[in-house]
Amino acid sequence: MAQAEIDLSPEIQELGIEQYARELDSNGLTIVPPEVNQFGLERIDRIVEIILERAEAMTGSKFTLDDGPLDELEFPRPELTPEQMKQIEARGLTDALLKPTQFLIQKLTQVDRIFRDLAVNPVSVALQNHMMAGQTRLSSANCFVKWQGDFGYGPGLGLHADQGRTPLPWGPVAHTGNSTWCLTDYTLDGGALAYVPGTHTEGKPAPPPERVKDAIPAEAPKGSVIVWHGATWHGAFPRKDKGLRLGLAIYHRHEATLPQEDVPGQTTEAMAADSDNPEVYRVLAGLNDKFPYRETQSETVPRVKTSVAAG
C-alpha cells in the first residue's frame, strides 16, 4: 500500500524537528533524544521516583532500578477452563500468564501534574499532530514497569498494530499514535521496544509469524521519546539484564477514535490549568470537543413563535 506524504506543519518547522517527522513518514517510528525534546532529565528523575513509589504501593514490593522487584511477584491465577489452559500451553504462553515480568500503572495524568506536563511536550504533540492531521487527542497515560525474564511476550515478541480495532483499509492519517518516554535506557538486552520499520504502510493489524525476524530494537537513552504510528507493528524484546526498564506511554488518538481512558470525562478544568500549557492540555483532553456530549439536550430546540401584540 503506497503511503501518501503528509505536509510539515509550521509547528514542526518552528521546532526544527523536520527530520523526525520525515522518519515517521518513512519508518513509522522515530526516536527524539533528550536534547531535542527538551523535557529535562531532572523531571524524568522525578517521574521515576513517583513510579517506584506507586509500584511499591500497588504490589507490596519495593523496586529499585538496579534490581527490579525485591520480592517474588505473581499475578492472581486466572479462572480458566482446562481446555483454555491446554490452548495456552500449546502456544507456549504459560510463562507469560503465570510468571510476570511486567505490569502497567494506569491513569497517570490524574496522579501528578508532571504527567500532564509530559503530555503537552511540544515536540511530542507536534509529531502526533503530524500523524493525525492536527486532530490528536489523549487516549491514556500508562507506565510499563518491566524487569528481568527470559520469556517476555514470547517468540512472537507480541508484535501488533495499536489501531488494530479500527476498520480497514487504513490510510496515512493515524487513528492512534504512541509517545513512549524512556525513563531508563532502552537497549536490546534491557528489553527494548521491538518494531518492524515501514509496516505502517502495510495496513495490517498484525504480522504473520515469519515476519518476527524483521523486528529490530528501538534503542534509546534515558529521556528520549519514541514516537510511532498506530499502524506500525511493534512489541518488545525480553529483558535479559538485571534491573528495571521503565517506559511511560502517552497514548494518543485521532479525535474520531474512542480513547482508552475516559480522559474527557475525568479531566477537570483545574487539572488542565495545572500544566505547562493549559490551552494545549484542554485540547488534548477533549474539553473543547463537541462529542461526547453530556447534556440531556446538546442542540438547540425551536419553540412556538410568540405573536407580537398589535399596537
Backbone hydrogen bonds, N-H to C=O, Kabsch-Sander energy under -0.5 kcal/mol:
donor,donor_aa,acceptor,acceptor_aa,energy
4,A,2,A,-0.6
13,Q,9,S,-1.9
14,E,10,P,-2.9
15,L,11,E,-2.1
16,G,12,I,-0.6
16,G,13,Q,-0.6
17,I,12,I,-2.1
21,A,17,I,-1.8
22,R,18,E,-2.6
23,E,19,Q,-1.7
24,L,20,Y,-2.0
25,D,21,A,-1.9
26,S,22,R,-2.1
27,N,23,E,-3.4
28,G,23,E,-0.8
28,G,24,L,-1.3
29,L,23,E,-0.6
30,T,227,V,-2.6
32,V,30,T,-0.5
32,V,225,V,-2.8
36,V,33,P,-1.5
37,N,33,P,-2.4
38,Q,34,P,-2.1
44,I,40,G,-1.7
45,D,41,L,-2.5
46,R,42,E,-1.6
47,I,43,R,-2.1
48,V,44,I,-2.3
49,E,45,D,-2.0
50,I,46,R,-1.9
51,I,47,I,-2.7
52,L,48,V,-2.7
53,E,49,E,-2.1
54,R,50,I,-2.5
55,A,51,I,-2.8
56,E,52,L,-1.9
57,A,53,E,-2.1
58,M,54,R,-2.1
59,T,55,A,-2.1
60,G,56,E,-2.6
64,T,68,G,-1.8
68,G,64,T,-2.5
70,L,62,K,-2.7
80,L,78,P,-1.3
85,M,81,T,-2.3
86,K,82,P,-2.1
87,Q,83,E,-2.0
88,I,84,Q,-2.1
89,E,85,M,-2.7
90,A,86,K,-2.6
91,R,87,Q,-1.5
92,G,89,E,-1.4
93,L,88,I,-2.5
97,L,93,L,-1.5
98,L,94,T,-2.5
99,K,95,D,-2.7
103,F,145,V,-1.6
105,I,143,C,-2.5
106,Q,104,L,-0.6
108,L,141,A,-2.4
110,Q,107,K,-1.0
111,V,108,L,-1.7
112,D,108,L,-1.2
115,F,112,D,-1.3
116,R,112,D,-0.8
116,R,113,R,-0.9
117,D,113,R,-2.3
118,L,114,I,-1.7
119,A,115,F,-1.6
120,V,116,R,-1.3
121,N,118,L,-1.4
125,V,121,N,-2.6
126,A,122,P,-2.4
127,L,123,V,-2.1
128,Q,124,S,-2.3
129,N,125,V,-2.8
130,H,126,A,-1.8
131,M,127,L,-1.6
132,M,128,Q,-1.6
133,A,130,H,-0.6
134,G,129,N,-2.6
135,Q,132,M,-1.7
137,R,253,R,-2.6
138,L,284,L,-3.2
139,S,251,Y,-3.2
140,S,251,Y,-1.7
142,N,249,A,-1.9
143,C,105,I,-2.7
144,F,247,G,-3.0
145,V,103,F,-2.7
145,V,143,C,-0.6
146,K,144,F,-0.7
146,K,245,R,-2.1
147,W,101,T,-3.0
148,Q,243,G,-0.6
149,G,239,R,-3.0
154,G,151,F,-2.2
157,L,154,G,-2.0
159,L,156,G,-1.7
160,H,234,H,-1.7
161,A,205,P,-2.2
163,Q,230,G,-2.6
164,G,161,A,-1.5
166,T,163,Q,-1.9
174,A,131,M,-2.8
177,G,252,H,-1.7
178,N,228,W,-2.3
179,S,250,I,-1.9
180,T,226,I,-2.8
181,W,179,S,-0.6
181,W,248,L,-2.9
182,C,224,S,-2.8
183,L,181,W,-1.0
183,L,246,L,-2.0
184,T,246,L,-0.9
186,Y,220,A,-3.5
187,T,185,D,-0.6
191,G,188,L,-1.5
191,G,238,P,-0.5
192,A,187,T,-1.8
193,L,218,A,-0.5
194,A,235,G,-1.5
195,Y,216,I,-2.2
196,V,233,W,-2.0
198,G,27,N,-2.9
199,T,196,V,-1.6
201,T,198,G,-1.6
202,E,199,T,-1.3
203,G,199,T,-0.6
211,R,208,P,-2.2
212,V,209,P,-1.6
213,K,210,E,-0.9
214,D,211,R,-1.9
215,A,212,V,-1.6
216,I,195,Y,-2.7
218,A,193,L,-2.7
219,E,217,P,-1.1
220,A,186,Y,-1.6
223,G,182,C,-3.5
224,S,221,P,-1.9
225,V,32,V,-2.2
226,I,180,T,-3.1
227,V,30,T,-2.8
227,V,225,V,-0.6
228,W,178,N,-2.1
229,H,28,G,-2.1
230,G,176,T,-1.9
232,T,229,H,-1.9
234,H,160,H,-2.2
235,G,194,A,-2.6
236,A,157,L,-2.0
237,F,192,A,-2.6
240,K,189,D,-2.6
240,K,238,P,-0.7
241,D,189,D,-2.1
244,L,65,L,-2.0
245,R,146,K,-2.7
247,G,144,F,-1.8
247,G,245,R,-0.5
248,L,181,W,-2.4
249,A,142,N,-2.8
249,A,247,G,-0.8
250,I,179,S,-2.6
250,I,248,L,-0.8
251,Y,140,S,-2.1
251,Y,249,A,-1.0
252,H,177,G,-3.6
253,R,137,R,-2.6
254,H,175,H,-3.0
255,E,135,Q,-1.5
257,T,254,H,-2.6
261,E,139,S,-3.1
263,V,261,E,-1.9
266,Q,262,D,-1.9
267,T,263,V,-0.7
268,T,266,Q,-0.6
272,A,268,T,-2.1
273,A,269,E,-2.4
274,D,270,A,-1.5
275,S,273,A,-1.5
281,Y,277,N,-2.6
282,R,278,P,-2.4
283,V,279,E,-1.5
284,L,280,V,-2.8
285,A,281,Y,-2.7
286,G,282,R,-0.5
286,G,283,V,-1.1
287,L,282,R,-2.1
288,N,282,R,-0.7
289,D,286,G,-1.0
309,A,307,S,-0.5
